[in-house]
């Protein structure tokens, strides 16, 4: 389903009904899912639509760019250790059309339920999208229309054991990659003295030959000041 698709196009999958077709000189776009119908008429000469996974920060509303993934089981990492784990994270699906110089976002949808949580103190804390994931030692199977796999490299720079129960991601910095079977993301967490964690992304896929997703903030020409996240209210 992901990648460039020729027009006319009809997809019915996972409850999604999506149609893109020519009407005279214009393009008719129609999408139905979960009781919602989106219809648009596109005055464009394009003959392709791009479908790809995008950062999970737009549905139901653009409330926060942060995603908190809660671990089902606590991780304990020894001093000075470097370890790697895998987590699942939610995705949204972006629909784009390409003009002569730039892409236009036509539609965004998600197949997963949305939850919010607070990271930090009541005053001064940060609202985050919430997701809970099992912790895996190897890459798990996934439903690529609903979730992706995050490879998280953890580095404990301190001389003490540390417990980790969650990770907070700045979705604006996500570098998503996809193929026919998978959606992947790679990030690192560095643990410093005082229980502070620094999280940032790698711009590379887990598997060779994967396609890089078009980033929504790039398509919208949004300037992003920082993509790292400092976890200062607990790991």
N, C-alpha and C positions, 0 to 999 in steps of 0.2 A: 504493500500500500504506500510506503514511503518513497520519495523521490519524485522526479519529473513524470507527469502523466499527460498523455495526449488528450486533446479535446476533439470529439466528445468523450465524456467520461461518466461512468455510472458505477458507484460502489455501494454495496449493502453488506455491512459487516459490524458485528458486535453491537447491533441496534442502531448503527449509523446508516442513514440513507443520504447519499451525496450524488448530485447530478450537476454536470457542467456541459452545456450544449450550445450550439450556434443557433441564433435566431436572426435571420437576415444578415446584417453586417455586425451584429453585436453578440455578446456572450451572456447566456443566462446561467446564474449560479443559484443552486437551491440545496440546502442542507437541513435535514430533520434529525433530531436526537433528543430523547428524554422530554418530549412534549414541546420542544422549542423548534421553531422553523425560521431559518434565515434565507432570504432571497435578495439577490442583487443582479442588476443589469450592468455588464461591463462593456464600456465603449473602448474596446481594445482590439488590436490585430494579432494578439498573442495566440498561439496554438497549443500552449502547454500550461499546466498548473503544477505548482510545487507543493507537495505535502511532506512535512517533516516534523519530528518532535521538537518542542521548544521549551524554554524555561517555565517551570510551574509557578507562575506568579500573576496570572491574569484572570483566573476563574475562582469564584463567581465574579469578583471585582479585583481590581489592582489595589489591594489593601496594603500589601507589604512585599518587598523583594526578598524576604528571608524565609528559609525553609529549615525547620528543626526536625531532625530525624532522631527519634528515641529508640535506643537499642532494647530489644526484648530481654537481653541478659547483659549484665555489667561486664565490662572488660577491665582486666587488671594487667598493667604493663610494668615490667621490671625497669630498674634504673638504666639509663643510657641505651635502651633497646630501640630497635627499629623493626616494626612489624607491619604486615599488610592484612586488611580484612576486606570483605565485600558486603555491601548493603543494597537494599532495593530503595528506589525513590520514585515518586509519582511524576508523570509527564503530562504535558498538554500537547495537542496536535495543532499545528499552524498550517493554514492554507494561504498560499502566496501566488500572485501573478507577476510576471516580470515585464517591465516596460523597456524602453530603449536604454535607460540609464540606471534604473533602480527597481527594487521589488516593492509591491504593495501588499500589505496584509489584508486578506479578504475575510478571514474567519479564524477563530480559535475555539477549540472545544476540549473537554476532558471527560474521560470515562470513570474517573475516580471521585469519591466523595471528599468534600473539602472540610477541613477542620482548622481552627486557629488555636494558638496557645501563646502564653507570655513567657519569654525568656528573660530572667532577671527579676528585679524588684518591681513592685507595683508602681512606684514612681520612678521613672527613668528606664524601665525595662523596655524590651523590644517585642512587638507583636510579630509572630511567625506563623507561616503555614505549618501544620503539624502532620507528621507521618511516623509510623512505627514500623520497624523492620527487624527481622531476624538477622543475626550476625553469621556470616558465612565465611568459611576458610577457603573456598574456591568459588568460581563464578557459578551462580545458580541459574536455573531456567527462569524464563520470564514471559509475561504477556506484553509484547512490545508496544501495544496500543494503550496500555495502562501504566506500565512501569519500566524503569531502566535499572541498570546495575551500576553502582558506584564502587570503584576501587579506591579505598582510603588507605594511604600510607601514613602510619603513625610513628612519630619520632619522639621519644621521651628524653629530652635534653638534661633532665635533672638527675640528681643522685638519690632520688626517692622513688618508691613504688607509687603509681598513680592509678586511680580508678576512673573509667570513662563510661558514661551512661548515655551520651548524646553527642551529636555534632550539629552545628549551625552553619548553613551555607548561604552566601550572598548569591542569589540566583542570577543577578546581572553578570556574574563572571563565569557562568557555566559554559563549558565547551563540550557540547553534546555531539556524539558520533553515532551513526546507525548503519545497519545493513539489513538484509532480508529477515534476520532472526533476532537482532539485538539492538538495544539502545544503551550506550555506555557513557560513563563520565569518570574522570580520574581527578583525585584531589589529595592534598596532604594536610596533616594536622601535626604541628609542632607544639609540644608541651613544655612550658617554661615554669620556673619557680613561682610559687603562689597559686598554682592551679589554673594558670592562664593558657589558653590554646589559641594558636594562630592557624587559620584554615585558608588555603588558597587552591586554585585549580591548575591542572596541567593541560596544555593544549595539544593533546595527543590521544589516539584511540587505544582501547584495550586490545583490539584485534587489528592486524594489518589490513589495509585495503578498505576500511570503513569510510563512509561519506560523512563529511562534517555538516552538521545542521546549520542552516541560516539562523543567526541570532536575531531575536526580535528587536533588541535595542539597536542593533546595527541597521536592520531594515528600516527602523523608525528614525534613525539618525539621532539617537539619544546619547548625549555625552555622559559617560560614567566616570566619576572621580576615582572610585576605589572598588576593587572586586574581592579583596581579602575580607575576612571577618575575624575579629578578636573576641574570643570567648573569655570574658572576664567575670561571668556570674556562674561559673561552675561547669565542669566537664561532664 
